[in-house]
C-alpha cells in the first residue's frame, strides 16, 4: 500500500510517500480502506513537535478519515467487513494515521457512517465535530448529550464561526435547538457562517461587539465556544449569562489570558478548557454517538454551500495539505486516497 510517513519531527519536508505492506488487525482492531483523510491543525503541529519523541520509528499522520472496513480483528463487535465508517484519533498514541491507503485502528475509533453521507463528510468530522460537541455539553445546568431540542431556549456564541470547529458548533447547536450567534472577521466568512446556519453573524474587531451581542441576547449567552480565549476573555465575561460556560479549545492569539475576577465569579462563569485527546472515553463515546445522529439527520453537511469549503490534495501531496492548514486555509483540507 501507499502511505505517507515521517521518522523525525520537523516541517512538512519530513513527509514522504512510501510503499508498505498492508497491515493486519489484531484483537480489538479493524482495518479500514481509506477513501479520504482529513487534515487538522493538530496534525501539522504533532508532526512539527521537535523534541517530543515519536510513538514509533515511523509514523503516518492525520487523525481523521473515512472509508470502508475490510478486515476485523478478534473480539470486535458492531463492525463488519463492508461497513462504511468515519474515523477519529487514528494517530493518537499510535503510528497509524489516515494518510495511507489502509489504516489499522482500534474499533472504538471507527464509527458507522450513514449510507447517504459522503466520505468527504465523514473525514470532516472527527476532531472538529467532536470538539464542538464537547464545547456545547459542559454547561453546569446544560445537557451532557446533544439531540434535537436539547438546547431549546438557549443562546450559543461561537467565536470564529467560519473555522472547522466553529462550523460544526454552529450546525450542532442549531440541530439541538439553540439560537446561534457567530463572530467572523470578513464578508467571506460571514457568508460561510450564515450558510452553516448561524441565526446572527457579527463582525470583529468592533468596539461595539459586546453591545451587538447583548442586543440579541439581553440576558446573556449560556454557551460560548471559544477559539481565541487570550483575545476574547474580557468580552466573553461581559456577554455571559449567569452560570455560562466558556469552552476554549485553542490558543489562537496568545498562550495566556486574563479576565475580570469579580465579574466572573458574580456570574458563576465556568471556564472550561478542552482537548479531545484527554477528555476521556465517556466524552468521546458520547460525542461519536451524537455526531453520528446529527449526520443521519442531515445536520452536518460540508461544502461551500454548507459553509465549509473543501480543498483537495492527492495523497502524494499530503505535505502541501499540511502547509495549507498551517497557513490558515479557509474551510476543510482533505486528502483524496485511491486505494488499489
Residue pairs with C-beta under 8 A, 6 or more apart in sequence:
1 19
1 20
1 21
1 22
1 100
1 101
1 102
1 339
2 17
2 18
2 19
2 100
2 101
2 315
2 316
3 17
3 18
3 19
3 20
3 60
3 99
3 100
3 101
4 15
4 16
4 17
4 18
4 60
4 61
4 99
4 100
4 315
4 318
4 319
5 15
5 16
5 18
5 20
5 58
5 59
5 60
6 14
6 15
6 16
6 47
6 58
6 59
6 61
7 14
7 54
7 57
7 58
7 59
8 14
8 54
9 47
9 48
9 49
9 50
9 51
9 52
9 54
10 47
10 48
10 50
11 48
12 44
12 47
12 319
12 320
12 322
12 323
12 326
13 319
14 47
15 47
15 61
15 318
15 319
15 322
17 315
17 316
17 318
20 100
22 31
22 101
22 102
23 31
23 96
23 102
23 103
23 104
24 31
24 71
24 104
25 31
25 71
25 72
25 73
25 104
26 73
26 74
26 104
27 73
27 74
27 75
27 76
28 73
28 74
28 75
28 76
28 106
28 107
29 73
29 76
29 104
29 105
29 106
29 107
30 69
30 71
30 72
30 73
30 76
30 79
30 85
30 104
30 105
30 107
30 110
31 69
31 70
31 71
31 72
31 102
31 103
31 104
32 65
32 67
32 68
32 69
32 70
32 85
32 87
32 102
32 103
32 104
32 105
32 110
33 67
33 68
33 69
33 70
33 101
33 102
33 339
34 65
34 66
34 67
34 98
34 100
34 101
34 102
34 103
34 337
34 339
35 65
35 66
35 67
35 68
35 119
35 123
35 336
35 337
35 339
36 65
36 66
36 67
36 119
36 120
36 122
36 123
36 334
36 335
36 336
36 337
37 62
37 64
37 65
37 97
37 98
37 99
37 100
37 123
37 315
37 318
37 334
37 335
37 337
38 62
38 63
38 64
38 65
38 66
38 98
38 123
38 124
38 125
38 126
38 127
38 332
38 333
38 334
38 335
39 62
39 64
39 318
39 321
39 322
39 324
39 325
39 333
39 334
39 335
40 62
40 63
40 64
40 126
40 127
40 128
40 164
40 325
41 250
41 325
41 326
42 63
42 127
43 61
43 62
43 63
43 91
43 97
43 322
43 325
44 322
44 323
44 325
44 326
46 61
46 91
47 61
47 322
54 95
55 93
55 94
55 95
56 94
56 95
58 95
59 91
59 95
59 97
60 91
60 95
60 96
60 97
60 98
60 99
60 100
60 103
61 91
61 97
61 99
61 318
61 322
62 90
62 91
62 97
62 98
62 99
62 318
62 335
63 87
63 88
63 89
63 90
63 91
63 92
63 97
63 98
63 126
63 127
64 86
64 87
64 88
64 90
64 98
64 123
64 124
64 125
64 126
64 127
65 86
65 87
65 90
65 98
65 103
65 122
65 123
65 126
66 84
66 85
66 86
66 87
66 113
66 119
66 120
66 121
66 122
66 123
67 84
67 85
67 87
67 103
67 119
67 337
67 339
68 82
68 83
68 84
68 85
69 79
69 80
69 81
69 82
69 83
69 85
69 110
70 81
70 82
70 102
71 81
72 79
72 80
72 81
72 107
73 107
76 107
77 107
78 107
78 112
79 85
79 107
79 110
79 112
83 112
84 112
84 113
84 115
84 117
84 119
84 122
85 110
85 111
85 112
85 113
85 122
86 110
86 111
86 113
86 121
86 122
86 123
86 125
86 126
86 292
87 98
87 103
87 105
87 109
87 110
87 111
87 122
87 123
87 126
88 109
88 111
88 125
88 126
88 127
88 130
88 284
88 288
89 109
89 126
89 127
89 276
89 277
89 284
90 96
90 97
90 98
90 103
90 105
90 109
91 97
91 98
92 277
94 105
96 103
96 104
96 105
97 103
98 123
98 335
99 315
99 318
99 335
99 337
100 315
100 337
101 315
101 337
101 338
101 339
101 340
102 339
108 281
108 284
108 285
111 288
111 291
111 292
112 292
113 119
113 121
113 122
113 292
113 295
114 292
114 295
114 296
117 295
117 296
118 302
120 302
120 303
120 310
120 334
121 295
121 300
121 301
121 302
122 295
123 334
124 164
124 302
124 308
124 310
124 332
124 334
125 168
125 291
125 295
125 300
127 164
127 165
127 276
128 164
128 165
128 167
128 168
128 332
129 168
129 172
129 287
129 291
129 294
129 300
130 276
130 284
130 287
130 288
130 291
131 165
131 168
131 249
131 274
131 276
132 165
132 166
132 168
132 169
132 171
132 172
132 225
133 146
133 168
133 172
133 286
133 287
133 290
133 291
134 247
134 249
134 274
134 276
134 279
134 283
134 287
135 165
135 169
135 223
135 225
135 226
135 247
135 249
135 272
135 274
136 142
136 146
136 151
136 156
136 169
136 172
136 173
136 176
136 223
136 225
136 247
137 143
137 144
137 145
137 146
137 286
138 245
138 247
138 270
138 272
138 274
139 222
139 223
139 243
139 244
139 245
139 270
140 243
140 245
140 268
140 270
141 243
142 151
142 154
142 222
142 223
142 245
143 150
143 151
143 176
144 286
145 286
145 289
145 290
146 172
146 175
146 176
146 290
146 294
147 176
147 290
147 293
148 175
148 176
148 177
148 297
149 176
149 177
150 176
150 177
151 173
151 176
151 177
151 178
151 223
152 176
152 177
152 178
153 177
154 177
154 178
154 179
154 222
154 223
155 178
155 179
155 180
155 181
155 216
155 217
155 220
155 221
155 222
155 223
155 241
156 169
156 173
156 178
156 179
156 180
156 181
156 221
156 222
156 223
156 224
156 225
157 181
157 182
157 183
157 213
157 217
157 221
157 223
157 224
157 225
157 236
157 239
158 166
158 169
158 170
158 173
158 180
158 181
158 182
158 183
158 193
158 198
158 225
159 166
159 183
159 224
159 225
159 226
159 227
159 228
159 232
159 236
160 166
160 183
160 184
160 227
160 228
160 252
161 167
161 169
161 170
161 182
161 183
161 184
161 189
161 192
161 193
161 196
161 198
161 201
162 182
162 184
162 185
162 188
162 189
162 190
162 192
162 193
162 307
162 330
163 227
164 308
164 331
164 332
165 225
165 227
165 249
165 250
166 182
166 193
166 225
166 227
167 192
167 193
167 196
167 307
167 308
168 300
169 225
170 180
170 182
170 193
170 196
170 197
170 198
170 307
171 196
171 197
171 294
171 299
171 300
171 301
171 307
172 290
172 291
172 294
172 299
172 300
173 180
173 223
174 180
174 197
174 198
174 199
174 299
175 294
175 297
175 299
175 300
178 223
179 199
179 200
179 216
179 217
180 197
180 198
180 199
180 200
181 198
181 199
181 200
181 201
181 202
181 213
181 216
181 217
181 221
182 193
182 196
182 198
182 200
182 201
182 202
183 201
183 202
183 203
183 204
183 209
184 190
184 192
184 193
184 201
184 202
184 203
184 204
185 203
185 204
185 205
186 203
188 330
189 330
190 201
190 203
192 304
192 307
192 308
192 309
192 330
192 331
193 201
193 307
194 201
194 307
195 304
195 305
195 306
195 307
196 306
196 307
196 308
197 307
200 216
202 209
202 212
202 213
203 209
206 212
209 235
210 235
210 238
210 239
213 221
213 239
214 220
214 239
217 239
217 241
219 241
220 239
220 240
220 241
220 242
220 244
220 267
221 239
221 240
221 241
221 244
222 241
222 243
222 244
222 245
223 244
223 245
223 247
224 236
224 239
224 240
224 244
224 245
224 246
224 247
225 247
225 249
226 232
226 236
226 246
226 247
226 248
226 249
227 248
227 249
227 250
227 252
228 250
228 252
228 253
229 236
229 246
229 248
229 250
229 251
229 253
229 257
230 251
230 252
230 253
230 254
230 255
230 256
230 257
231 252
231 253
231 254
232 253
233 246
233 257
233 258
233 259
234 258
234 259
234 260
236 246
236 259
237 246
237 259
237 260
237 263
237 264
237 267
237 269
238 263
240 246
240 267
240 269
241 267
242 267
242 268
243 267
243 268
243 269
243 270
244 267
244 269
244 270
245 269
245 270
245 272
246 269
246 270
246 271
246 272
247 272
247 273
247 274
248 271
248 272
248 273
248 274
249 273
249 274
249 275
259 271
264 271
276 284
291 300
294 300
302 308
302 310
302 332
303 309
303 310
304 310
304 331
308 331
308 332
309 330
309 331
309 332
310 331
310 332
310 334
311 321
311 324
311 329
311 331
311 332
311 333
311 334
312 334
312 335
312 336
313 320
313 321
313 324
313 333
313 334
313 335
313 336
314 335
314 336
315 335
315 336
315 337
315 338
317 335
318 335
321 333
321 334
321 335
324 333
325 333
